[in-house]
Amino acid sequence: MGKLVKGNVTWVGKVDWELRKFHGNEYSTHRGSTYNSYLIREGKNVLIDTVWDPFAKEFVENLKGEIDLADIDLVVANHGEIDHSGALPELMRNIPDTPVYCTANAVKSLKGQYHRDWDFHTVKTGDTVDIGNGKSLVFVEMPMLHWPDSMATYMTGDSILFSNDAFGQHYATDLLFNDLVDRCELMEECIKYYANILTPFSPLVTKKIREVLGLGVPIDMIATSHGVIWRDNPAQIVEKYMEWAGEYSEDRITIIYDTMWDGTRRMAERIAEGIREADGKVTVKVFNIAKSDKNDVITEVFRSKAVLVGSPTIGGGVTSGMAGILEEIEGLRFRGKKAAAFGCYGWSGEAVKKMSGWLERAGFQVMNEGIRCLWNPDEEAVHRCVQFGREAAAGS
């Protein structure tokens, strides 16, 4: 059953309470998610986006309860990723001749995934469609936020920005609007979403937000593709994105380590002790990456001014857990953060040098050559770790 958004706009999406992993197994969704689809009924009837393909048949059946599918005049595909377009094949089997409005890149994406040649109408920034009753849809290309095919759609009259992935969050709720949910939970999911998905595109985020604001149109609502609709002060999430898109950091230091026989764990704990001794106000977070949710750890990295990574040397390199998180961190291209490496070794001890190089390639300012401890840290090594922590606090 649809839910009224505003005027003649109805939410016709799906709340996925059970979802715990997304993008395959790449993103943790502790609070589930929603797949938001919107039905506009003006002079023309418009469907904006669909839902993930496991819910395609359910989506189409529910949509039939809202409108005769033959009465849908056009479909807008803001983004071709399957969590938004997954129900298109099922829908278009019912209305094969209905035009699909999307970017040129989205045509490539949709054809590549579904191997269908629907009646595509390609649009670019500034193109409009008259939907009757004095209202129009205005399209804004948003490439790499977060796919090359992404765009947003603005509805005049009701002043709604259908933003797709931008400003969203993986957060299952049937309350629909931002002012009805727990604000702390909501903002936790917003910053996690930004940190893990949009960080690499931060320069484009700033550019595109300015482009949208430059249209000079009122935005009374931001209707996202995941999570809540921003109706209460929608500018608040825009302002957060502008803040996060800069070289964002808080007064916190994150320590990430992996360990085989607890030597590197002991180093991590003593380094944390040294940081706290040197700076009683800084927030210190310590994670064993083998036992922690990687997306939550990445969120902490995003929030931190400095990151310290530790691994024992194994096979002349680092543990698989540390290699995995460093690979993700490199791809996210964090900016304006400092880092250093540490670890135990028994024979050759290459891990610290390898991690330092990895951090440098990832764009971090590496503070020093790192610290190594032979075998299990003895009393002298423990003192060196505490001092290393003090120096990290002072250098960050």
Secondary structure, DSSP 4 states (H G I P E B T S, - for coil): --EEEETTEEE--EEETT--EETTTTEE-TT-EEE--EEEESSSEEEE----GGGHHHHHHHHHHHS-GGG--EEE-S--SHHHHTTHHHHHHHSTTS-EEE-HHHHHHHHHHH-----EEE--TT-EEEEETTEEEEEEE-TTSSSTT-EEEEETTTTEEEEETTT------SS-BGGGS-HHHHHHHHHHHIIIIIGGGHHHHHHHHHHHHTT----SEEEESSS-EE-SSTHHHHHHHHHHTTT---SEEEEEE--SSSHHHHHHHHHHHHHHHH-SSSEEEEEEGGGS-HHHHHHHHHH-SEEEEE---BTTB--HHHHHHHHHHHHHT--S-EEEEEEEESSS--HHHHHHHHHHHTT-EE-SS-EEEESS--HHHHHHHHHHHHHHHHH-
